[in-house]
């Protein structure tokens, strides 16, 4: 290949790399600068010799190297370097400009983190090679072999840029994550991976949810799981085409790891708020139902009984009946308030409250419990787990014995109700167990029911 064809190939390489960079990174100026280098290079090699202009491609290339990857002189060192490159062009030519480029690159390299150095590697190395070769061979540039080597070295720069462009997409993501708004990581990942269908699910309460706390579907063959420190963090639901670029997905997930962690915490919080809202609504409906079906009917009966007493010749029996009805209403109200917050918990603590529940159970219950100093919300949740568990033993288990264990260890409260009945309990079919699962989840705990060979209801509640 002759020198003219090689010059044409190098210039075309800069033009193509510039166009690609312009399309891929339209916010940056690196693409237009590479196009300018290509145009000036072709003019210098193929056009008439013009002083200064014939070397202008080198100044623009120096500008590009100094300001990479944005194309903007954002620091004082960059601005000074660009000024020296252009200012020295009519006088000292390539030597001073080349030294300025090397000095700025070394300064930036020294002050960059390891991750950023990896992004600079292809461009920095190809640029420094080109500079050294140009400065070294410029005095003998009239030699055909030296001229060919010089052109090949200069042509390495767009090749290095295109080689690092994929890594640059991840670096762009890292930069944008610094200013990403709450809930914006999904859009940033979609833009980086160029998949507008991409969705992010966050692992919370044994399911994947979106940022609003709603459960999402994870279709087979369209998802990539993201872990952090060995813990399940999130899942990316994306176009299956991306599986052809596993390194790109892995790098994007690694870059977004911290942001995904933060958004997972936010999603988990929203899920718990939703669960708390559902539990609160269920409790409100229960109180409303109990008031309507029980207390209200008894209260309505009392005035009617007293009215009959006023018209009766012997009002004493009716008054006695009204008094009994009023006492029954008080009992109903006391039972209702116990459902809101059992007074036994306030007065004597969880251990004694659990023993009281066991004593009231028609099924014999063995209790192992000796805990104290628990947060009120944990204590209340544990009480209801025991109460509902023993109620299910009485109603459905056909058991001869039940065992209740309430143990505190390592800042975690474990509550277990086990019976020797028929088993078959299913939280999905019973509002009581389902409500307990929501109540436990609000406290950040886990709730499990197994029903083979008897039923085991177990809740684990963090006390920190």
C-alpha positions, 0 to 999 in steps of 0.5 A: 500500500502506497503512502497516498492510499495509507493517508486516505485510509487514516483520514477515513478512519478518523471520519468514521470514528468521529461519526460513530462517536457523534451518534453514540455520544451526541452530548460530547464533542469528541465525535466532531473533533475527530471528524475535524481531525479527519478533514484536516488530515486529508487536506494536509495529505491530499491538498496543496501545502499551506503553512500552519494549516497543514499541521492543524490536524495535529493541534485538533488531535492534541485538543481531542486527546487532552479533553477526552472523553467529553471534548470539553476543557473542564479543568485548568490543566486542560484549558492551559494544555489546549491553549498551548497546543493551538498557540504553539502551532505557528511557532514551535510546531509539534514539539511543544504541543506534543509535550503539552499533551503528554504532560496533561495526560500524565497529570490526569492519569495520576489523579484518576481512579483505577476504574477511570484509568481502565476507560482511558487505556485504549485512547491514552495508549494509542495517543501516546504511541502516536505522539512518540512516533510523530515526535521521533520520526518527524525529522526523517519524515521524508523517508518513505518507511518513516512516513508510513510508520508515522501514518500507521501510528496516527491511525491507531488513535481512532482504532483505540477510541472505537475499542474503548467505546463500549467501556465508555458507555459504562463510564458514562453510566457511572458519571450520570449516576452521580446526579440520577434522581430517585427512581431514575436508575432504570432509565439510565440502565435502559439508555446505557444498554440501549434497551427501552424495554428494560425493567428493574425489579428489586428483591424485597420480602421474598419477591421482586417489586418495582419502585412503587412496591408492586410485584413484577413478573420475571419471565424465563429467558429474559432476566439477569439477576444482580447480586451484591456481597452474595445477597440477592439485590435486583433483577434486570428484565431485558431484551434477550439480545443482550445475552450476546453481550454478557460482559456489557451487562455485567459491567453495567450492573457492577457500575450501578450496584450502589444505586441499585442497592439504594433503590432496593431499600426505597422499594422495600420501604414502599412495599412495607408501607403498602403492606402496613396500609393493607394490614391497617385497612383489614384491621379497620374493617374488622373493628367496623364489623365487630362494632356493627355485628356485636356492640351496635346490636346490643346497644340498640337492644338496651333502650328498647328494653328500658322503654318496655320497663317504663311501660311495665307494671313490674319493671325490675326483670327488664331493668335487670335484663338491660343491666346484663346487656350493658355488662355484655357490651362492656365485655365486647368492648374490652375484647375489641380493645384487646384486639387493638392492643392487648392490655396484658402486653402493657401490664405484664409483657410478652412472656406472661401474655403468651402463657395467658393465651396458652392457659385459655386454649382448650388444647393443651399447650407447652410454652417455652418463653422468657423474653423481655425488653422488646420493641413494642411493635415486635412484641405486638406482632409476636403476640398476634402470631401466637394468638392466631396460631393457637386459634387455628390449632383450636379451630382446624388442627384436630390436635391433642397438643401444641407447643409454643416457643418464643426465643430471643437470640442474636437480636432476632425474636423467633416465634414458633407454634407447632401442633400434632394435628392434621396439618394442611394450613395454607396462608393463601386461603385464610385471611388470619394467616395472611394478615399475620404475614403482612404484620410480620413483614411490616416489622421487617421479619419473615413468616412461614407456615408448613403443614405436613405432619402437623402445622408449624407457624413460624415468624422471625422478627428483627429487634434492632 
